[in-house]
Amino acid sequence: MDPVEEKISRYIADNILFSKHGYPHPLDASFLENGIIDSMNVLELVMFVEENYGFKVADEDIVPDNFDSVTLLAQFIRRKQALKV
């Protein structure tokens, strides 16, 4: 697993799902459709991204295309990091 996906899935497992057995879903599983996170947890993920990846998440970036699976969130983080270079 890529380090970005690993860090995201570990954060969700530990801080949102409170799972001692890791992230129990496929990385591309929809957070909202599968009840993995709710709208309040999205705000937690925004803070996680800002604190761990060093950029501010704009309000217009908080959409399902960026925040609805581990895979989509990792892709969003990589795109933002590429813009910082």
MODELLER restraints for C-alpha pairs under 7 A, 6 or more apart:
rsr = mdl.restraints
at = mdl.atoms
rsr.add(forms.Gaussian(group=physical.xy_distance, feature=features.Distance(at['CA:4:A'], at['CA:74:A']), mean=5.90, stdev=0.5))
rsr.add(forms.Gaussian(group=physical.xy_distance, feature=features.Distance(at['CA:5:A'], at['CA:70:A']), mean=6.09, stdev=0.5))
rsr.add(forms.Gaussian(group=physical.xy_distance, feature=features.Distance(at['CA:5:A'], at['CA:71:A']), mean=6.69, stdev=0.5))
rsr.add(forms.Gaussian(group=physical.xy_distance, feature=features.Distance(at['CA:5:A'], at['CA:74:A']), mean=5.83, stdev=0.5))
rsr.add(forms.Gaussian(group=physical.xy_distance, feature=features.Distance(at['CA:8:A'], at['CA:70:A']), mean=6.43, stdev=0.5))
rsr.add(forms.Gaussian(group=physical.xy_distance, feature=features.Distance(at['CA:9:A'], at['CA:23:A']), mean=5.65, stdev=0.5))
rsr.add(forms.Gaussian(group=physical.xy_distance, feature=features.Distance(at['CA:9:A'], at['CA:70:A']), mean=6.47, stdev=0.5))
rsr.add(forms.Gaussian(group=physical.xy_distance, feature=features.Distance(at['CA:10:A'], at['CA:22:A']), mean=6.45, stdev=0.5))
rsr.add(forms.Gaussian(group=physical.xy_distance, feature=features.Distance(at['CA:10:A'], at['CA:23:A']), mean=6.48, stdev=0.5))
rsr.add(forms.Gaussian(group=physical.xy_distance, feature=features.Distance(at['CA:13:A'], at['CA:19:A']), mean=5.14, stdev=0.5))
rsr.add(forms.Gaussian(group=physical.xy_distance, feature=features.Distance(at['CA:13:A'], at['CA:22:A']), mean=5.45, stdev=0.5))
rsr.add(forms.Gaussian(group=physical.xy_distance, feature=features.Distance(at['CA:13:A'], at['CA:23:A']), mean=4.93, stdev=0.5))
rsr.add(forms.Gaussian(group=physical.xy_distance, feature=features.Distance(at['CA:27:A'], at['CA:69:A']), mean=6.47, stdev=0.5))
rsr.add(forms.Gaussian(group=physical.xy_distance, feature=features.Distance(at['CA:27:A'], at['CA:70:A']), mean=5.12, stdev=0.5))
rsr.add(forms.Gaussian(group=physical.xy_distance, feature=features.Distance(at['CA:27:A'], at['CA:71:A']), mean=5.58, stdev=0.5))
rsr.add(forms.Gaussian(group=physical.xy_distance, feature=features.Distance(at['CA:28:A'], at['CA:69:A']), mean=5.38, stdev=0.5))
rsr.add(forms.Gaussian(group=physical.xy_distance, feature=features.Distance(at['CA:28:A'], at['CA:70:A']), mean=6.14, stdev=0.5))
rsr.add(forms.Gaussian(group=physical.xy_distance, feature=features.Distance(at['CA:28:A'], at['CA:71:A']), mean=5.28, stdev=0.5))
rsr.add(forms.Gaussian(group=physical.xy_distance, feature=features.Distance(at['CA:29:A'], at['CA:69:A']), mean=5.66, stdev=0.5))
rsr.add(forms.Gaussian(group=physical.xy_distance, feature=features.Distance(at['CA:30:A'], at['CA:68:A']), mean=5.24, stdev=0.5))
rsr.add(forms.Gaussian(group=physical.xy_distance, feature=features.Distance(at['CA:30:A'], at['CA:69:A']), mean=5.00, stdev=0.5))
rsr.add(forms.Gaussian(group=physical.xy_distance, feature=features.Distance(at['CA:31:A'], at['CA:37:A']), mean=5.42, stdev=0.5))
rsr.add(forms.Gaussian(group=physical.xy_distance, feature=features.Distance(at['CA:31:A'], at['CA:68:A']), mean=5.05, stdev=0.5))
rsr.add(forms.Gaussian(group=physical.xy_distance, feature=features.Distance(at['CA:31:A'], at['CA:69:A']), mean=5.38, stdev=0.5))
rsr.add(forms.Gaussian(group=physical.xy_distance, feature=features.Distance(at['CA:32:A'], at['CA:38:A']), mean=6.41, stdev=0.5))
rsr.add(forms.Gaussian(group=physical.xy_distance, feature=features.Distance(at['CA:32:A'], at['CA:68:A']), mean=6.53, stdev=0.5))
rsr.add(forms.Gaussian(group=physical.xy_distance, feature=features.Distance(at['CA:46:A'], at['CA:57:A']), mean=6.64, stdev=0.5))
rsr.add(forms.Gaussian(group=physical.xy_distance, feature=features.Distance(at['CA:50:A'], at['CA:56:A']), mean=5.47, stdev=0.5))
rsr.add(forms.Gaussian(group=physical.xy_distance, feature=features.Distance(at['CA:50:A'], at['CA:57:A']), mean=6.59, stdev=0.5))
rsr.add(forms.Gaussian(group=physical.xy_distance, feature=features.Distance(at['CA:65:A'], at['CA:72:A']), mean=6.59, stdev=0.5))
rsr.add(forms.Gaussian(group=physical.xy_distance, feature=features.Distance(at['CA:66:A'], at['CA:72:A']), mean=5.26, stdev=0.5))
rsr.add(forms.Gaussian(group=physical.xy_distance, feature=features.Distance(at['CA:66:A'], at['CA:73:A']), mean=5.19, stdev=0.5))
rsr.add(forms.Gaussian(group=physical.xy_distance, feature=features.Distance(at['CA:66:A'], at['CA:76:A']), mean=5.57, stdev=0.5))
rsr.add(forms.Gaussian(group=physical.xy_distance, feature=features.Distance(at['CA:67:A'], at['CA:73:A']), mean=5.14, stdev=0.5))
